[in-house]
Every structure is written in structure tokens, then in C-alpha cells.
Amino acid sequence: MQRRTVLYVASTAVLGATAGCTAQTDSRSESPDDKHKATGDPTEEMSLATDDLDFEATVLEQRTEHHPAKIQLSVTNRSDERITLSGGPILPFTEIKSSHEGDEPELFLIPDKRDWITPTDGDGNPLDVPLIPSTSDGCWTVEYEGTVRSQTMRMQELTPDETISREYTLLAEDDDQCFSSGTYEFVDEQKIRKGEISSDHDEIPIDLKLEVEIRDDKTISIGTETNISSEI
């Protein structure tokens, strides 16, 4: 598997104090010819179709009194050449709080790797509580009012037909309105370029949108949408 991941650290403190920039890559040998083929001509016009990137969501477990709802999100490179994704601390999806029309509480989407998230109270003070509650109140409600995140950016290469995926846990914000029926959206802004991490191709902004529908019986269904900017 020829994949590289780079992690750029823009802040070593959870609350965002700038501390320089470092990078870490997976080591692999690469000949000049291979690099030329992967990078391509930087003057070549960058184009990307929506079907070049496959963003999928799967419900792994519905919420019960024994465990919260869990889903899997994945992104697959369906193009015929290598691409590089640039996003937050976790790929393929970083946004952890939904947006929802109306006054109902939002949902939290907590990834399986979450050492970059710190729970906070309403004033932004860090709390020593678990991101995912260990016991159920019937709703699997979070014990915090907000979060702060480490200011990091991850870049990951995907070869043709390669997939990156991760599991996430869905939690309620408020047990007074436990999983109110309706549609909740999570939108994650990323950038994509054709070629490897060192490619000089321009990056194109993309939005990955996850829609979570809470039915009247409190079960969930999910859908995805990929929006690729027409501007570079």
C-alpha cells in the first residue's frame, strides 16, 4: 500500500497557543521517476468530478440502553490517479457538532480516536469528564456543554480505489429533549489535490456533508453529500 500521512501541528496546547509547525510522514522509498509520475505537471489544469470521491456512511449500531448509536464514515478515491486530502486532526471527517434548524439541542459525533478533543463547560473551561458517557441515561447524553480541539491539520494520500474510514459515536446534547426527531447536518470543510502530498497542484475546497435523520421511534438513518468548489 503506497499511502503517506502528514500531520502538521499548529498548536500543542488544547486552547490554541501557537507553537510552530512540525511534520511527520510515513517512510517509504521513492525513485525520481515515481515522484514525477505521482506529482504530474503543476501547470496542468486541476479538475475533479463529484464521482471521483466517494463519501459513504453506514449505521453500525442503533442506540439502545446498553450502547450509543455508532456509525462508520469512509472516503474512497474513485479517480484514476493519486489524490491528497487535507483536513482537521481526524480524516476522513472532523466536524463533531451538528447544525439543526429550530431550538432543539444538537448532536455530537465523537470519533474513535479523540485525544485531540477536550470537553468544556459553558465558559470554555476544560472538564475532567469522558467524551463518551460510560452509562446510559436513556439518551446517551454528553456531560459537557462544548469542546475545544487541538489546532492540527492532517494530510493523507489515497491511491486509486483506496479507502480511509473511521467509526464515530452519536450522542445527545441535552437529555431534556433526547434525540428530538428531525434532520441534523454535520459539514466538514476539507481541501483536495490530485497527486501526492508534495504535489504542486492547486487545492480545491470540498464540503463533506453528513445528514442524520432521527425518526419518531428514535432510530437513525444517515446520508451523505459531497460538494466540490468550482473555484481554485
C-alpha positions as CSV (number, residue, x, y, z in Angstrom):
1,M,0.0,0.0,0.0
2,Q,1.6,3.3,-1.1
3,R,0.0,5.9,1.2
4,R,1.5,8.7,3.2
5,T,0.1,10.7,6.0
6,V,1.4,14.1,7.2
7,L,0.4,15.7,10.5
8,Y,1.0,19.4,10.8
9,V,0.9,20.6,14.4
10,A,-0.1,24.3,14.6
11,S,-0.7,24.2,18.3
12,T,0.5,22.0,21.1
13,A,-1.9,23.4,23.6
14,V,-5.6,22.5,23.6
15,L,-6.7,26.1,23.9
16,G,-4.7,27.1,20.8
17,A,-1.4,28.8,21.7
18,T,0.8,28.8,18.6
19,A,3.9,26.7,18.9
20,G,5.3,26.4,15.4
21,C,4.9,23.7,12.9
22,T,6.2,20.1,12.6
23,A,5.5,17.4,10.1
24,Q,5.6,13.6,10.3
25,T,5.4,11.2,7.3
26,D,5.3,7.5,6.8
27,S,8.7,6.5,5.5
28,R,8.9,4.8,2.1
29,S,11.4,4.7,-0.8
30,E,10.6,6.6,-3.9
31,S,12.5,7.0,-7.1
32,P,12.7,10.3,-9.0
33,D,10.6,8.7,-11.8
34,D,7.9,7.6,-9.4
35,K,7.8,11.0,-7.9
36,H,7.4,12.6,-11.3
37,K,4.6,10.3,-12.2
38,A,2.7,10.9,-9.0
39,T,3.2,14.6,-8.9
40,G,2.4,15.4,-12.5
41,D,2.7,18.7,-14.3
42,P,1.9,21.5,-11.8
43,T,0.8,23.8,-14.7
44,E,-1.8,21.2,-15.8
45,E,-5.3,22.3,-15.1
46,M,-6.8,20.6,-12.0
47,S,-10.2,19.1,-12.4
48,L,-12.2,16.9,-10.1
49,A,-15.7,15.4,-10.6
50,T,-18.0,14.5,-7.7
51,D,-17.8,10.8,-8.6
52,D,-14.0,10.9,-8.2
53,L,-14.5,10.9,-4.4
54,D,-16.9,8.5,-2.8
55,F,-18.1,9.6,0.7
56,E,-20.2,6.9,2.4
57,A,-21.9,6.5,5.8
58,T,-23.1,3.3,7.4
59,V,-25.1,2.7,10.6
60,L,-23.2,0.1,12.6
61,E,-25.4,0.1,15.7
62,Q,-28.7,1.8,16.6
63,R,-28.9,3.3,20.1
64,T,-30.0,1.0,22.9
65,E,-29.9,1.2,26.7
66,H,-26.6,-0.8,26.5
67,H,-24.7,1.3,24.0
68,P,-25.0,4.5,22.0
69,A,-25.5,4.7,18.2
70,K,-22.4,4.1,16.1
71,I,-21.7,4.9,12.5
72,Q,-18.8,4.5,10.1
73,L,-17.7,7.2,7.7
74,S,-15.4,6.5,4.7
75,V,-13.9,8.3,1.8
76,T,-12.7,6.4,-1.3
77,N,-10.6,7.7,-4.2
78,R,-12.6,6.7,-7.3
79,S,-10.4,8.7,-9.7
80,D,-7.6,7.1,-11.8
81,E,-4.8,8.8,-10.1
82,R,-3.5,9.5,-6.6
83,I,-5.2,12.3,-4.6
84,T,-4.3,14.1,-1.3
85,L,-6.9,15.1,1.3
86,S,-6.3,18.0,3.7
87,G,-8.5,18.4,6.7
88,G,-8.6,18.6,10.5
89,P,-7.0,16.3,13.1
90,I,-9.0,13.3,12.0
91,L,-9.7,12.1,8.5
92,P,-12.0,11.4,6.8
93,F,-14.3,13.6,8.9
94,T,-13.5,16.1,11.7
95,E,-16.7,18.1,12.5
96,I,-18.1,16.8,15.8
97,K,-21.2,19.0,16.4
98,S,-24.3,19.2,14.2
99,S,-26.2,22.2,12.9
100,H,-30.0,22.0,13.2
101,E,-32.9,24.3,12.4
102,G,-35.0,25.3,15.3
103,D,-34.3,25.4,19.1
104,E,-33.7,21.7,19.6
105,P,-30.3,20.6,21.0
106,E,-27.7,19.4,18.6
107,L,-25.9,16.1,18.3
108,F,-22.3,15.2,19.0
109,L,-20.3,12.9,16.6
110,I,-17.3,11.6,18.6
111,P,-14.6,9.7,16.6
112,D,-12.9,6.5,17.9
113,K,-9.6,8.5,18.0
114,R,-10.3,11.5,20.2
115,D,-7.2,12.6,22.0
116,W,-7.4,15.9,20.2
117,I,-10.8,16.8,21.8
118,T,-11.2,18.3,25.3
119,P,-14.7,18.7,26.9
120,T,-15.5,22.1,28.3
121,D,-18.2,23.9,30.4
122,G,-20.3,26.7,29.0
123,D,-17.4,29.2,29.7
124,G,-14.8,27.2,27.8
125,N,-13.1,25.7,30.9
126,P,-11.8,22.2,30.5
127,L,-13.7,19.5,32.3
128,D,-12.5,16.1,33.6
129,V,-15.4,14.1,32.2
130,P,-15.4,11.4,29.5
131,L,-16.3,12.4,25.9
132,I,-18.5,9.3,25.7
133,P,-20.5,8.5,28.9
134,S,-19.9,5.1,30.4
135,T,-23.5,4.6,31.5
136,S,-26.8,5.4,29.8
137,D,-29.4,7.9,31.0
138,G,-31.7,6.5,28.3
139,C,-30.4,9.1,25.9
140,W,-26.6,8.8,25.9
141,T,-26.2,12.5,26.7
142,V,-22.9,14.2,27.0
143,E,-21.7,15.6,30.3
144,Y,-20.3,18.8,28.9
145,E,-21.5,21.9,27.0
146,G,-18.8,22.3,24.5
147,T,-15.4,21.2,23.3
148,V,-12.0,22.6,22.3
149,R,-9.8,20.9,19.8
150,S,-6.1,20.8,19.0
151,Q,-5.3,23.0,16.1
152,T,-3.8,20.4,13.8
153,M,-4.1,19.7,10.1
154,R,-3.7,16.2,8.6
155,M,-2.9,15.4,5.0
156,Q,-3.4,12.0,3.6
157,E,-2.7,10.4,0.2
158,L,-5.1,8.0,-1.3
159,T,-4.2,5.8,-4.3
160,P,-6.9,4.9,-6.8
161,D,-9.7,2.8,-5.1
162,E,-8.1,3.2,-1.7
163,T,-10.4,4.0,1.3
164,I,-9.9,5.7,4.6
165,S,-12.6,5.1,7.2
166,R,-13.3,5.6,10.9
167,E,-16.0,4.8,13.4
168,Y,-18.0,7.5,15.3
169,T,-20.3,7.6,18.2
170,L,-23.5,9.6,18.1
171,L,-24.5,11.4,21.4
172,A,-27.3,13.7,22.5
173,E,-26.6,17.3,23.8
174,D,-29.5,17.5,26.2
175,D,-31.4,14.8,27.9
176,D,-34.5,17.0,28.3
177,Q,-35.0,16.8,24.5
178,C,-33.4,13.4,23.9
179,F,-32.8,12.9,20.2
180,S,-35.6,15.1,19.0
181,S,-37.0,14.0,15.7
182,G,-35.6,15.8,12.7
183,T,-32.7,16.1,10.4
184,Y,-29.3,17.1,11.7
185,E,-26.3,18.1,9.5
186,F,-22.6,17.8,10.0
187,V,-20.5,19.7,7.4
188,D,-16.7,19.2,7.3
189,E,-14.6,21.5,5.2
190,Q,-11.6,20.0,3.5
191,K,-9.3,20.5,0.6
192,I,-8.2,18.1,-2.1
193,R,-5.5,18.0,-4.7
194,K,-4.5,15.5,-7.4
195,G,-1.1,13.9,-6.8
196,E,0.9,13.2,-3.7
197,I,1.5,15.4,-0.7
198,S,4.4,17.1,-2.3
199,S,2.5,17.9,-5.5
200,D,2.3,21.5,-6.7
201,H,-1.2,21.1,-8.0
202,D,-3.7,23.7,-6.6
203,E,-6.0,22.5,-3.8
204,I,-9.8,22.5,-4.4
205,P,-12.1,23.2,-1.4
206,I,-14.7,20.4,-0.8
207,D,-17.5,20.1,1.7
208,L,-18.4,16.6,3.0
209,K,-21.9,16.7,4.4
210,L,-23.5,14.1,6.7
211,E,-27.2,14.1,7.3
212,V,-28.6,12.2,10.3
213,E,-32.3,11.8,10.5
214,I,-33.9,11.0,13.9
215,R,-37.1,9.1,13.3
216,D,-40.1,9.3,15.7
217,D,-39.1,5.9,17.2
218,K,-35.6,7.4,17.9
219,T,-33.8,5.2,15.4
220,I,-31.5,6.9,12.9
221,S,-30.9,6.9,9.2
222,I,-28.0,8.7,7.5
223,G,-27.0,10.1,4.1
224,T,-24.0,11.9,2.6
225,E,-23.3,14.6,0.1
226,T,-20.1,15.8,-1.5
227,N,-19.8,19.4,-2.7
228,I,-16.7,20.3,-4.8
229,S,-15.9,24.0,-5.3
230,S,-15.8,25.3,-8.9
231,E,-13.2,27.8,-7.8
232,I,-9.5,27.1,-7.1
